[in-house]
């Protein structure tokens, strides 16, 4: 099992920035991909960004050029730098970790609220 703890959410005005962090503990040697999902009220959970153990990244189209994901394998952390935030970025952000191989499933943190005011 992997435990994930997020930090860094909050309230920010449109155009502002926030940095989310996530620390992993437990069976960390099995972690392959880490990243962030988000879920806005009344909407489905969606991928925001992911990063592999070698540093390869992927982003949702809606955040490309504004958000940057990074990972520190030595500290077992993943961060999400969010710039030029917009009200539509308001959501609960969840850190995730995919374990394997073979696939051992995905673990999520408890979530952190990000609210962007217009």
N, C-alpha and C positions, 0 to 999 in steps of 0.2 A: 504494500500500500504506500501511497504517496500523500502527504499532507501539504496543502498549499495555503499560504496566508497572504492576502493582498493588503496594500496600503496605498494611500495617496489620493483617494477620491476627494470630492468636495464640490463647492459651488464657485463658478467662475463666470465672468461676463463674456459675451461673444467676442471672438478675436483673441481671447486669452489662452493660457497654456496650463497644462497640468502634467504631472509625471506620476504614473502608476508603477508600483513595484510589487513583486511577488516572490516569496521565499519558499523553497521546497525543502521538505524533510522526509525522512522515512527511507523507502527503497529507491534512493535517488540514482543509483547506478543503472536502473532500468529505464530512466527517462530518455526519450529520443527527441521528441518535438515538444516545445513549449509555446504558449501563445495566449491570446486574449479573444474571448467572445464578448458580445454585449447583448442585452435585451432591453428594449424600450417598452414602456407600458403599452399593452395591447398588440405587441408585435412579436414575431418569432425571434428566437435567439439567432444571432448571425456572427460569422467569423469577422474579426477585426484584423488580426495579424498573427502570423506564426513564424517560428524560427527553429531550424534544426540544430542538432548538436554541432554541426560543422559551420553554422552561421548562415545557411541559406534562408532567405526570408520570403514571405508572401503576404500580400495586403489585400483587403477589400478595396474595390475601386473607389469607394466613397471616401477613403482615408488616405489614399496614395498622395504623397507630396506633403502631407500635413502631420502624419503620425510616423514615428520611428520606433521599431522594436529592437531591443538589444538583449544580450544574454551574457551572464558571467558563469561559466561552467564551474569554476573553482569555488564560487560562493553559492552555487545552485540558485541563482536568482534570474528573473526575467523582468525587464522594464519596458514601459511603453511611454514614450515622450509624445505628448499630444499638443500640437500647436494649431493656431488659427481655429480654435474650437467654435462650433456653431450650435445653435439650439437643437438641431437634429442629432447631435452627438449625445444628447442627454439619454442616459441608460444606466443600468447596473452592469458593470464590467466584471467579467469572470476570468480569472487566470485558469489555464488548463495545462495538463501535462499528459502526453501520450507515451505509454511505456511499451517496451518490447526489445527485440523480437523474440519469439513470435508475439503478436499483438496481445498485450495484457490490458487493453482498454484505456479509457481516458479518465483522469481525475480532475475535479474542479475545486477551486477555492469557494469561499462563502460569498464572494462578490463585494464590490465597492461601488457606491453610488457616485456618478458624475452628473452634475446638473449645470447646464449652460444657459444663462439668462440672456434674453435679447435686449 
